């Protein structure tokens, strides 16, 4: 795509284009980091990591910049195509989509797929090899189901959903519009529910179901369990990384983000816009307010109020945790001083 064509597309995408300079309207074939970019590639810089020297040394043919006169002048001096934007990172994401469009799937049902009775299939649906779809399922228009996917009975899949290879969708699951389910993830599997008895554990039947609202993304190898009764609910626009466990009866708000190896125990309530960093644990029936941020390896055991940033186990306000962490490596010396004072006191 020519740089001038890319600029036109960015204007149409409303990513905050402010100005641009076309020094040499060449073909842009791919994107790269500013350190590794080569000729015919585009890169970006955003506020917070701005270094004019990086523009002076990059081999990129085009660069997306914040609205900074000094940086723009460096790009001009180096004869690099440039565009200034309110959010260069967002513009770079749009650019990658434009120059690397995903392959269009075949609109067909593979002959090796197995489709049950009373299954409704919409228009322009692609069903790959060895897909298995149970009875009484509903699949809307523009859905893509890659090879090896297993869909149990009574599943509802809305418009433009994509389910990648070897994912498993259990009975009763409802998947909203434009969701993406990545490989080897499992939706609607049985929650971990057992009742202790004098003779051992008695299984609690898991008769509930899972609901994903629109534009949810589930990463590879992640699991969303169904509850004994009711539903497990993932709010619209929530993004879930690989290897995340969401327990039975959990509910999340809209636009949450959960990094790899997050674990959420049964019955927890997560608000809107919550960010859980890698390996965060949320305890049984914990309540996490809107816009909470939990740093890596935090353990949330109770209630966290909206807007809090927490760290540590059990999770406490991040500002307190940082002070505690700064003290840890001083503890041996502090212990030594304490023992000295104890000896003096006893003497």
VOPAKE-163764 format. One record per residue: x, y, z of N, C-alpha, C in turn; chain; residue in three letters. Coordinates in steps of 0.02 Angstrom, whole numbers, always signed. Layout:
# residues N
nx	ny	nz	cax	cay	caz	cx	cy	cz	chain	res
X	Y	Z	X	Y	Z	X	Y	Z	A	ala
...
***
This chain:
# residues 347
nx	ny	nz	cax	cay	caz	cx	cy	cz	chain	res
+42	-59	+0	+0	+0	+0	+44	+63	+0	A	unk
+30	+108	-46	+67	+172	-48	+55	+211	+16	A	unk
+105	+250	+36	+98	+289	+97	+40	+338	+92	A	unk
+30	+368	+34	-26	+414	+25	-93	+379	+34	A	unk
-98	+316	+10	-159	+277	+20	-170	+261	+94	A	unk
-115	+246	+127	-119	+232	+199	-145	+293	+237	A	unk
-120	+352	+220	-144	+413	+253	-219	+422	+243	A	unk
-243	+409	+183	-315	+415	+170	-354	+367	+213	A	unk
-329	+306	+220	-363	+256	+261	-362	+275	+335	A	unk
-307	+303	+358	-303	+325	+428	-352	+382	+442	A	unk
-361	+426	+394	-411	+479	+401	-480	+449	+409	A	unk
-495	+400	+368	-560	+367	+370	-570	+329	+435	A	unk
-515	+304	+465	-519	+264	+526	-527	+307	+589	A	unk
-519	+373	+582	-528	+419	+638	-483	+401	+698	A	unk
-419	+397	+684	-370	+381	+737	-332	+444	+760	A	unk
-359	+502	+743	-329	+564	+768	-272	+590	+725	A	unk
-277	+583	+659	-226	+610	+615	-225	+685	+617	A	unk
-166	+715	+629	-159	+787	+635	-128	+817	+573	A	unk
-71	+789	+553	-37	+813	+493	+6	+758	+465	A	unk
+31	+768	+404	+73	+717	+373	+122	+749	+324	A	unk
+175	+711	+309	+223	+733	+260	+243	+675	+216	A	unk
+229	+681	+152	+247	+627	+105	+310	+649	+69	A	unk
+366	+622	+90	+431	+640	+61	+443	+599	-2	A	unk
+421	+536	+2	+433	+489	-54	+377	+437	-51	A	unk
+329	+442	-95	+268	+401	-91	+282	+330	-114	A	unk
+317	+292	-71	+335	+224	-89	+286	+174	-59	A	unk
+292	+113	-81	+250	+59	-56	+271	+39	+14	A	unk
+223	+35	+61	+236	+11	+129	+214	-62	+132	A	unk
+260	-107	+145	+245	-178	+141	+235	-212	+209	A	unk
+262	-182	+262	+255	-212	+328	+272	-162	+382	A	unk
+261	-182	+445	+278	-140	+502	+334	-172	+543	A	unk
+367	-131	+583	+422	-156	+625	+435	-106	+681	A	unk
+473	-129	+732	+494	-83	+785	+543	-33	+755	A	unk
+550	+23	+789	+592	+77	+761	+665	+55	+757	A	unk
+687	+10	+801	+757	-13	+800	+770	-60	+742	A	unk
+720	-101	+724	+730	-154	+675	+700	-138	+606	A	unk
+664	-84	+600	+630	-68	+537	+680	-58	+480	A	unk
+659	-81	+421	+700	-77	+361	+663	-35	+308	A	unk
+696	-27	+252	+665	+9	+196	+599	-25	+177	A	unk
+549	+14	+160	+481	-7	+142	+439	-28	+203	A	unk
+466	-17	+263	+429	-33	+324	+409	+31	+360	A	unk
+356	+25	+400	+331	+81	+440	+339	+65	+513	A	unk
+351	+117	+554	+359	+108	+626	+323	+165	+662	A	unk
+330	+168	+728	+296	+221	+765	+335	+238	+829	A	unk
+322	+297	+855	+345	+318	+921	+285	+350	+956	A	unk
+280	+341	+1021	+227	+372	+1059	+255	+411	+1117	A	unk
+215	+453	+1146	+237	+492	+1203	+257	+446	+1260	A	unk
+312	+461	+1293	+336	+419	+1347	+399	+381	+1327	A	unk
+407	+368	+1261	+470	+334	+1240	+501	+372	+1182	A	unk
+491	+439	+1182	+514	+480	+1126	+588	+495	+1131	A	unk
+624	+478	+1078	+695	+495	+1073	+708	+515	+1001	A	unk
+728	+577	+991	+743	+600	+923	+799	+558	+892	A	unk
+845	+534	+933	+900	+494	+907	+876	+430	+873	A	unk
+819	+404	+896	+793	+343	+865	+770	+357	+794	A	unk
+743	+415	+782	+723	+433	+714	+785	+444	+671	A	unk
+837	+471	+701	+898	+484	+664	+933	+421	+641	A	unk
+921	+365	+676	+957	+303	+659	+912	+250	+627	A	unk
+847	+259	+627	+803	+207	+599	+810	+203	+523	A	unk
+798	+143	+497	+799	+132	+424	+728	+128	+396	A	unk
+679	+144	+437	+609	+142	+414	+597	+192	+358	A	unk
+549	+176	+315	+530	+222	+262	+473	+268	+283	A	unk
+440	+252	+338	+384	+293	+363	+379	+285	+438	A	unk
+354	+337	+471	+349	+335	+543	+286	+372	+566	A	unk
+252	+344	+616	+194	+376	+647	+217	+407	+712	A	unk
+203	+472	+720	+231	+511	+775	+177	+546	+815	A	unk
+192	+564	+878	+148	+611	+913	+157	+680	+883	A	unk
+114	+727	+902	+118	+794	+874	+174	+833	+909	A	unk
+234	+823	+883	+294	+852	+913	+336	+883	+857	A	unk
+344	+950	+859	+378	+985	+804	+451	+962	+795	A	unk
+485	+950	+850	+555	+928	+845	+562	+861	+810	A	unk
+519	+813	+829	+522	+747	+798	+503	+750	+725	A	unk
+452	+790	+710	+432	+797	+640	+489	+826	+598	A	unk
+524	+874	+626	+580	+905	+589	+636	+854	+576	A	unk
+649	+811	+626	+701	+759	+616	+680	+712	+560	A	unk
+616	+693	+558	+591	+650	+504	+598	+684	+437	A	unk
+582	+748	+434	+589	+786	+372	+662	+788	+349	A	unk
+707	+801	+397	+778	+805	+380	+805	+739	+352	A	unk
+776	+683	+375	+799	+618	+352	+760	+593	+291	A	unk
+713	+634	+267	+673	+617	+209	+631	+554	+221	A	unk
+605	+548	+282	+562	+492	+301	+489	+516	+297	A	unk
+446	+476	+266	+375	+491	+267	+351	+490	+340	A	unk
+306	+536	+357	+284	+540	+426	+211	+560	+430	A	unk
+181	+544	+487	+114	+568	+503	+113	+580	+578	A	unk
+84	+636	+599	+76	+649	+671	+4	+636	+691	A	unk
-3	+605	+750	-69	+582	+772	-77	+591	+847	A	unk
-138	+593	+871	-150	+596	+943	-131	+530	+977	A	unk
-136	+474	+940	-120	+409	+970	-83	+366	+918	A	unk
-17	+374	+913	+21	+337	+863	+17	+261	+870	A	unk
+12	+236	+932	+7	+163	+942	-58	+136	+911	A	unk
-113	+170	+924	-176	+149	+894	-173	+152	+818	A	unk
-143	+205	+792	-136	+211	+719	-93	+155	+691	A	unk
-42	+135	+728	+2	+80	+705	-38	+15	+703	A	unk
-81	+4	+753	-123	-56	+753	-168	-58	+692	A	unk
-199	+0	+676	-242	+4	+617	-201	-8	+554	A	unk
-140	+21	+553	-96	+13	+494	-79	-60	+482	A	unk
-62	-96	+534	-46	-167	+526	-105	-206	+497	A	unk
-165	-189	+518	-225	-221	+490	-233	-205	+416	A	unk
-217	-143	+398	-226	-122	+328	-176	-154	+281	A	unk
-114	-160	+304	-62	-187	+258	-54	-263	+264	A	unk
-84	-292	+317	-83	-364	+324	-154	-390	+337	A	unk
-199	-382	+289	-268	-405	+301	-270	-481	+311	A	unk
-313	-504	+358	-317	-576	+369	-344	-611	+307	A	unk
-322	-673	+295	-347	-710	+237	-422	-721	+243	A	unk
-456	-716	+188	-529	-726	+187	-543	-801	+186	A	unk
-581	-826	+235	-594	-898	+237	-641	-920	+181	A	unk
-636	-983	+163	-681	-1012	+114	-751	-1017	+144	A	unk
-800	-998	+105	-870	-1002	+128	-897	-1071	+113	A	unk
-875	-1120	+153	-898	-1188	+139	-898	-1229	+203	A	unk
-932	-1285	+199	-933	-1334	+254	-893	-1394	+232	A	unk
-838	-1408	+266	-793	-1462	+245	-829	-1529	+249	A	unk
-813	-1571	+202	-847	-1636	+197	-835	-1682	+257	A	unk
-781	-1670	+294	-767	-1713	+352	-799	-1687	+416	A	unk
-833	-1630	+413	-866	-1604	+474	-928	-1646	+489	A	unk
-947	-1646	+553	-1006	-1684	+575	-1054	-1634	+607	A	unk
-1113	-1629	+579	-1162	-1579	+602	-1225	-1615	+623	A	unk
-1247	-1601	+685	-1305	-1635	+714	-1371	-1613	+685	A	unk
-1424	-1634	+717	-1492	-1619	+695	-1513	-1549	+719	A	unk
-1557	-1519	+679	-1587	-1455	+697	-1535	-1401	+710	A	unk
-1483	-1399	+669	-1431	-1348	+674	-1446	-1293	+622	A	unk
-1448	-1231	+644	-1460	-1175	+600	-1393	-1143	+582	A	unk
-1379	-1137	+517	-1315	-1109	+494	-1330	-1049	+449	A	unk
-1301	-991	+464	-1314	-930	+427	-1275	-927	+361	A	unk
-1272	-867	+334	-1239	-855	+270	-1164	-844	+280	A	unk
-1126	-861	+228	-1054	-849	+225	-1018	-880	+285	A	unk
-1039	-938	+306	-1009	-974	+362	-955	-1022	+336	A	unk
-899	-1024	+370	-845	-1071	+354	-837	-1121	+411	A	unk
-842	-1185	+395	-834	-1239	+444	-779	-1285	+420	A	unk
-725	-1289	+458	-665	-1325	+436	-670	-1400	+445	A	unk
-614	-1433	+428	-610	-1506	+430	-619	-1532	+501	A	unk
-657	-1587	+507	-666	-1625	+569	-695	-1583	+626	A	unk
-734	-1533	+608	-773	-1497	+658	-833	-1541	+677	A	unk
-851	-1540	+741	-909	-1578	+765	-957	-1530	+799	A	unk
-1019	-1526	+773	-1069	-1481	+799	-1130	-1522	+823	A	unk
-1149	-1514	+885	-1204	-1552	+914	-1273	-1528	+892	A	unk
-1323	-1561	+917	-1392	-1546	+899	-1414	-1477	+925	A	unk
-1462	-1447	+890	-1497	-1387	+913	-1452	-1327	+923	A	unk
-1400	-1322	+883	-1356	-1264	+886	-1379	-1211	+836	A	unk
-1359	-1149	+850	-1375	-1093	+806	-1310	-1056	+789	A	unk
-1295	-1051	+724	-1234	-1019	+701	-1253	-963	+653	A	unk
-1238	-901	+671	-1259	-843	+632	-1214	-831	+571	A	unk
-1227	-778	+535	-1190	-761	+474	-1117	-745	+490	A	unk
-1074	-759	+440	-1003	-739	+440	-962	-770	+496	A	unk
-985	-825	+523	-947	-861	+575	-893	-904	+541	A	unk
-833	-906	+572	-779	-949	+548	-761	-999	+603	A	unk
-766	-1063	+587	-750	-1116	+634	-693	-1157	+604	A	unk
-635	-1154	+635	-575	-1185	+608	-574	-1261	+623	A	unk
-528	-1297	+593	-528	-1371	+600	-523	-1395	+672	A	unk
-557	-1451	+685	-551	-1485	+748	-592	-1457	+805	A	unk
-631	-1406	+793	-673	-1376	+846	-730	-1424	+863	A	unk
-745	-1429	+928	-802	-1469	+951	-852	-1423	+984	A	unk
-913	-1425	+960	-967	-1384	+987	-1023	-1431	+1010	A	unk
-1036	-1430	+1075	-1088	-1473	+1102	-1157	-1448	+1083	A	unk
-1210	-1481	+1107	-1278	-1462	+1088	-1300	-1397	+1121	A	unk
-1350	-1365	+1090	-1383	-1306	+1118	-1336	-1246	+1127	A	unk
-1290	-1238	+1082	-1244	-1182	+1084	-1269	-1128	+1035	A	unk
-1264	-1065	+1056	-1283	-1009	+1013	-1221	-967	+997	A	unk
-1208	-957	+932	-1150	-919	+909	-1175	-862	+865	A	unk
-1161	-801	+885	-1187	-742	+850	-1142	-722	+792	A	unk
-1157	-666	+761	-1126	-643	+699	-1050	-636	+704	A	unk
-1016	-658	+650	-945	-644	+639	-899	-668	+695	A	unk
-918	-721	+729	-875	-753	+779	-822	-795	+743	A	unk
-761	-797	+771	-709	-841	+744	-686	-887	+800	A	unk
-688	-953	+786	-667	-1003	+835	-608	-1041	+805	A	unk
-551	-1037	+838	-491	-1067	+810	-485	-1141	+827	A	unk
-436	-1173	+796	-430	-1246	+796	-430	-1276	+866	A	unk
-469	-1330	+872	-469	-1373	+931	-499	-1342	+993	A	unk
-533	-1286	+986	-570	-1259	+1043	-631	-1304	+1056	A	unk
-656	-1303	+1119	-714	-1343	+1137	-766	-1297	+1169	A	unk
-827	-1300	+1144	-882	-1259	+1169	-935	-1306	+1197	A	unk
-946	-1304	+1263	-992	-1350	+1295	-1065	-1326	+1290	A	unk
-1109	-1371	+1309	-1181	-1361	+1301	-1206	-1296	+1333	A	unk
-1251	-1262	+1298	-1284	-1204	+1325	-1245	-1139	+1320	A	unk
-1184	-1142	+1297	-1143	-1081	+1293	-1172	-1033	+1241	A	unk
-1169	-969	+1257	-1193	-917	+1212	-1135	-869	+1197	A	unk
-1118	-863	+1134	-1061	-822	+1113	-1086	-763	+1073	A	unk
-1069	-702	+1095	-1094	-641	+1063	-1057	-623	+1000	A	unk
-1080	-570	+968	-1054	-548	+904	-979	-532	+906	A	unk
-945	-553	+854	-875	-536	+841	-827	-558	+896	A	unk
-846	-609	+933	-799	-638	+981	-746	-679	+944	A	unk
-688	-686	+976	-634	-728	+949	-615	-778	+1003	A	unk
-618	-842	+986	-601	-896	+1032	-539	-930	+1004	A	unk
-484	-927	+1040	-421	-953	+1013	-412	-1028	+1029	A	unk
-362	-1057	+998	-352	-1129	+998	-347	-1159	+1068	A	unk
-378	-1217	+1075	-374	-1258	+1136	-406	-1225	+1197	A	unk
-444	-1172	+1187	-482	-1145	+1244	-546	-1185	+1253	A	unk
-574	-1182	+1312	-634	-1221	+1329	-685	-1175	+1362	A	unk
-744	-1171	+1333	-797	-1130	+1361	-853	-1176	+1386	A	unk
-876	-1163	+1447	-933	-1201	+1473	-916	-1268	+1502	A	unk
-853	-1281	+1516	-834	-1343	+1550	-861	-1342	+1621	A	unk
-864	-1400	+1653	-893	-1405	+1720	-853	-1365	+1771	A	unk
-888	-1327	+1812	-856	-1293	+1868	-832	-1344	+1919	A	unk
-784	-1321	+1960	-753	-1365	+2010	-797	-1364	+2072	A	unk
-849	-1406	+2071	-897	-1406	+2125	-906	-1475	+2156	A	unk
-887	-1482	+2220	-893	-1546	+2255	-916	-1532	+2327	A	unk
-956	-1576	+2353	-982	-1569	+2421	-947	-1621	+2465	A	unk
-916	-1600	+2521	-883	-1649	+2565	-934	-1690	+2603	A	unk
-924	-1756	+2606	-965	-1801	+2646	-919	-1847	+2686	A	unk
-948	-1885	+2731	-907	-1931	+2771	-877	-1986	+2728	A	unk
-904	-1995	+2668	-879	-2046	+2622	-836	-2017	+2566	A	unk
-818	-1953	+2573	-777	-1922	+2520	-816	-1866	+2486	A	unk
-794	-1848	+2427	-822	-1792	+2391	-883	-1814	+2349	A	unk
-937	-1775	+2355	-997	-1787	+2314	-1001	-1732	+2261	A	unk
-1005	-1752	+2199	-1005	-1704	+2145	-1068	-1662	+2146	A	unk
-1060	-1596	+2139	-1116	-1551	+2130	-1129	-1544	+2055	A	unk
-1186	-1564	+2030	-1200	-1557	+1958	-1193	-1485	+1935	A	unk
-1161	-1476	+1879	-1149	-1409	+1851	-1198	-1398	+1794	A	unk
-1257	-1372	+1809	-1311	-1367	+1761	-1317	-1298	+1729	A	unk
-1274	-1251	+1747	-1277	-1184	+1720	-1246	-1179	+1651	A	unk
-1229	-1117	+1631	-1203	-1106	+1564	-1158	-1044	+1564	A	unk
-1125	-1032	+1508	-1078	-976	+1500	-1105	-928	+1448	A	unk
-1098	-863	+1462	-1117	-810	+1415	-1057	-766	+1401	A	unk
-1041	-757	+1338	-991	-708	+1316	-1029	-654	+1278	A	unk
-1024	-592	+1302	-1054	-536	+1265	-1011	-520	+1205	A	unk
-1030	-471	+1166	-998	-457	+1102	-925	-435	+1111	A	unk
-884	-454	+1061	-814	-433	+1054	-770	-454	+1113	A	unk
-787	-510	+1143	-742	-541	+1192	-690	-582	+1155	A	unk
-629	-583	+1181	-576	-625	+1152	-549	-671	+1207	A	unk
-546	-735	+1191	-522	-786	+1238	-457	-815	+1211	A	unk
-403	-813	+1250	-338	-835	+1227	-330	-911	+1226	A	unk
-275	-933	+1198	-261	-1005	+1191	-257	-1038	+1259	A	unk
-289	-1096	+1264	-284	-1136	+1325	-319	-1109	+1385	A	unk
-362	-1059	+1376	-399	-1031	+1433	-465	-1068	+1442	A	unk
-491	-1066	+1503	-553	-1101	+1520	-601	-1055	+1555	A	unk
-664	-1058	+1535	-718	-1022	+1568	-770	-1074	+1589	A	unk
-776	-1086	+1654	-818	-1141	+1679	-890	-1120	+1689	A	unk
-935	-1167	+1681	-1005	-1155	+1696	-1019	-1169	+1770	A	unk
-1071	-1139	+1800	-1086	-1150	+1871	-1137	-1206	+1881	A	unk
-1150	-1221	+1943	-1201	-1272	+1959	-1270	-1248	+1938	A	unk
-1284	-1184	+1950	-1346	-1153	+1926	-1329	-1082	+1903	A	unk
-1371	-1054	+1860	-1358	-987	+1836	-1306	-985	+1781	A	unk
-1268	-930	+1779	-1222	-922	+1723	-1155	-892	+1746	A	unk
-1104	-906	+1706	-1040	-871	+1709	-1042	-819	+1653	A	unk
-1025	-757	+1669	-1039	-702	+1622	-976	-661	+1609	A	unk
-959	-653	+1545	-901	-613	+1525	-927	-552	+1487	A	unk
-914	-492	+1514	-942	-431	+1486	-912	-412	+1419	A	unk
-949	-371	+1382	-930	-351	+1314	-860	-319	+1312	A	unk
-822	-336	+1260	-757	-305	+1249	-702	-329	+1295	A	unk
-714	-379	+1336	-663	-405	+1381	-612	-447	+1343	A	unk
-548	-438	+1359	-495	-474	+1324	-458	-518	+1375	A	unk
-455	-582	+1359	-426	-632	+1405	-368	-666	+1370	A	unk
-311	-665	+1402	-248	-691	+1374	-247	-768	+1377	A	unk
-192	-797	+1357	-183	-870	+1359	-180	-895	+1432	A	unk
-201	-957	+1442	-192	-992	+1505	-224	-956	+1564	A	unk
-284	-932	+1554	-322	-899	+1607	-378	-946	+1629	A	unk
-391	-951	+1695	-444	-993	+1722	-497	-948	+1753	A	unk
-558	-953	+1727	-614	-915	+1755	-664	-966	+1783	A	unk
-674	-963	+1848	-713	-1013	+1883	-788	-1005	+1874	A	unk
-825	-1053	+1902	-898	-1056	+1894	-933	-998	+1928	A	unk
-980	-968	+1892	-1020	-914	+1921	-986	-847	+1925	A	unk
-927	-840	+1896	-893	-775	+1894	-931	-728	+1847	A	unk
-931	-665	+1862	-956	-615	+1815	-905	-559	+1808	A	unk
-894	-538	+1746	-850	-481	+1734	-888	-425	+1701	A	unk
-866	-364	+1711	-896	-308	+1677	-870	-301	+1607	A	unk
-880	-242	+1578	-859	-228	+1510	-785	-209	+1508	A	unk
-754	-224	+1451	-687	-198	+1434	-634	-213	+1487	A	unk
-638	-272	+1517	-585	-294	+1563	-527	-324	+1522	A	unk
-468	-328	+1553	-410	-359	+1522	-376	-403	+1574	A	unk
-363	-467	+1554	-332	-515	+1600	-273	-547	+1566	A	unk
-214	-539	+1596	-153	-566	+1567	-146	-640	+1584	A	unk
-95	-671	+1555	-85	-743	+1560	-80	-767	+1633	A	unk
-110	-825	+1645	-108	-862	+1708	-147	-827	+1764	A	unk
-192	-782	+1746	-239	-757	+1796	-286	-814	+1815	A	unk
-304	-817	+1879	-352	-867	+1902	-406	-833	+1944	A	unk
-469	-844	+1925	-524	-813	+1961	-568	-869	+1989	A	unk
-576	-870	+2054	-614	-923	+2087	-689	-911	+2081	A	unk
-727	-963	+2094	-799	-962	+2084	-834	-905	+2121	A	unk
-883	-876	+2087	-925	-826	+2118	-896	-757	+2123	A	unk
-836	-745	+2099	-806	-679	+2103	-842	-630	+2057	A	unk
-844	-567	+2077	-876	-515	+2038	-824	-463	+2018	A	unk
-816	-453	+1953	-766	-408	+1927	-802	-350	+1892	A	unk
-784	-289	+1907	-817	-231	+1879	-794	-214	+1808	A	unk
-816	-156	+1783	-797	-133	+1717	-725	-109	+1715	A	unk
-692	-120	+1658	-626	-91	+1646	-572	-114	+1693	A	unk
-579	-173	+1723	-529	-199	+1770	-470	-228	+1731	A	unk
-409	-216	+1756	-349	-244	+1726	-315	-289	+1777	A	unk
-309	-353	+1759	-275	-402	+1802	-211	-423	+1767	A	unk
-154	-407	+1795	-89	-424	+1764	-74	-498	+1774	A	unk
-18	-521	+1747	-2	-592	+1747	-1	-624	+1815	A	unk
-31	-684	+1820	-32	-726	+1879	-70	-695	+1938	A	unk
-113	-647	+1926	-156	-622	+1980	-206	-676	+1999	A	unk
-218	-684	+2064	-268	-730	+2088	-325	-691	+2122	A	unk
-387	-709	+2104	-445	-678	+2135	-483	-733	+2172	A	unk
-493	-723	+2237	-521	-775	+2280	-596	-785	+2271	A	unk
-620	-839	+2300	-690	-857	+2298	-734	-800	+2323	A	unk
-782	-780	+2281	-831	-728	+2297	-801	-660	+2312	A	unk
-740	-649	+2291	-710	-582	+2298	-748	-532	+2254	A	unk
-745	-469	+2272	-779	-416	+2235	-727	-363	+2215	A	unk
-720	-353	+2150	-671	-306	+2123	-708	-250	+2088	A	unk
-699	-188	+2111	-736	-131	+2084	-713	-111	+2014	A	unk
-747	-63	+1986	-731	-38	+1919	-661	-7	+1917	A	unk
-628	-18	+1860	-564	+14	+1844	-507	-3	+1892	A	unk
-514	-57	+1929	-460	-80	+1972	-403	-107	+1930	A	unk
-341	-95	+1952	-282	-124	+1921	-246	-165	+1974	A	unk
-234	-229	+1959	-197	-273	+2004	-131	-292	+1971	A	unk
-75	-277	+2003	-10	-292	+1973	+6	-366	+1978	A	unk
+57	-387	+1942	+73	-459	+1935	+79	-494	+2002	A	unk
+51	-554	+2005	+55	-599	+2063	+15	-574	+2123	A	unk
-26	-523	+2114	-68	-501	+2170	-119	-555	+2188	A	unk
-139	-555	+2251	-191	-601	+2273	-248	-563	+2305	A	unk
-305	-562	+2271	-363	-524	+2296	-408	-573	+2333	A	unk
-419	-560	+2397	-456	-607	+2438	-524	-580	+2462	A	unk
-534	-516	+2457	-597	-486	+2482	-625	-437	+2433	A	unk
-634	-375	+2456	-663	-322	+2414	-610	-270	+2399	A	unk
-609	-249	+2335	-565	-194	+2314	-610	-140	+2285	A	unk
-604	-80	+2312	-646	-25	+2291	-628	+0	+2221	A	unk
-676	+29	+2187	-666	+54	+2120	-607	+103	+2117	A	unk
-568	+98	+2063	-513	+144	+2051	-449	+129	+2087	A	unk
-448	+78	+2130	-388	+61	+2168	-336	+27	+2123	A	unk
-272	+38	+2140	-216	+0	+2111	-187	-41	+2168	A	unk
-186	-108	+2160	-165	-151	+2216	-107	-196	+2195	A	unk
-70	-218	+2246	-13	-263	+2235	-6	-308	+2296	A	unk
+32	-363	+2287	+50	-405	+2343	-3	-456	+2361	A	unk
+14	-498	+2411	-32	-549	+2436	-31	-549	+2512	A	unk
-90	-538	+2544	-152	-516	+2511	-144	-446	+2482	A	unk
-182	-432	+2430	-174	-369	+2394	-188	-309	+2438	A	unk
-144	-260	+2435	-152	-197	+2472	-139	-140	+2423	A	unk
-155	-79	+2440	-142	-23	+2394	-70	-22	+2371	A	unk
-61	-10	+2307	+5	-14	+2277	+56	+33	+2310	A	unk
+35	+92	+2330	+82	+140	+2361	+110	+113	+2426	A	unk
+69	+74	+2463	+93	+43	+2525	+138	-16	+2509	A	unk
+118	-55	+2460	+158	-113	+2440	+228	-92	+2417	A	unk
+234	-37	+2381	+299	-14	+2358	+345	+4	+2417	A	unk
+315	+34	+2467	+354	+50	+2527	+376	-13	+2564	A	unk
+331	-61	+2567	+349	-125	+2599	+405	-161	+2560	A	unk
+398	-161	+2495	+447	-196	+2453	+516	-164	+2460	A	unk
+517	-98	+2466	+581	-64	+2475	+614	-81	+2541	A	unk
+575	-104	+2589	+601	-121	+2655	+626	-193	+2659	A	unk
+604	-236	+2615	+620	-308	+2621	+695	-321	+2625	A	unk
+734	-291	+2580	+806	-306	+2579	+843	-274	+2638	A	unk
+808	-233	+2676	+839	-203	+2736	+824	-244	+2799	A	unk
+781	-294	+2793	+761	-332	+2852	+819	-367	+2887	A	unk
+867	-399	+2852	+923	-432	+2888	+962	-383	+2931	A	unk
+976	-323	+2905	+1013	-273	+2943	+971	-248	+3002	A	unk
+905	-240	+2990	+861	-218	+3044	+857	-271	+3099	A	unk
+857	-335	+3081	+856	-389	+3130	+921	-389	+3170	A	unk
+976	-377	+3137	+1040	-374	+3171	+1041	-319	+3223	A	unk
+1014	-260	+3204	+1011	-204	+3251	+965	-220	+3310	A	unk
+909	-253	+3295	+861	-271	+3347	+893	-318	+3397	A	unk
+930	-367	+3373	+962	-416	+3418	+1014	-380	+3462	A	unk
+1050	-333	+3432	+1099	-294	+3470	+1065	-255	+3527	A	unk
+1010	-224	+3510	+973	-185	+3560	+945	-230	+3615	A	unk
+923	-291	+3595	+897	-338	+3645	+952	-360	+3694	A	unk
+1012	-371	+3666	+1068	-391	+3710	+1085	-335	+3759	A	unk
+1086	-273	+3733	+1101	-216	+3777	+1048	-209	+3831	A	unk
+985	-220	+3812	+931	-214	+3861	+933	-267	+3913	A	unk
+952	-328	+3895	+955	-382	+3943	+1017	-376	+3987	A	unk
+1067	-341	+3963	+1128	-335	+4002	+1121	-281	+4054	A	unk
***
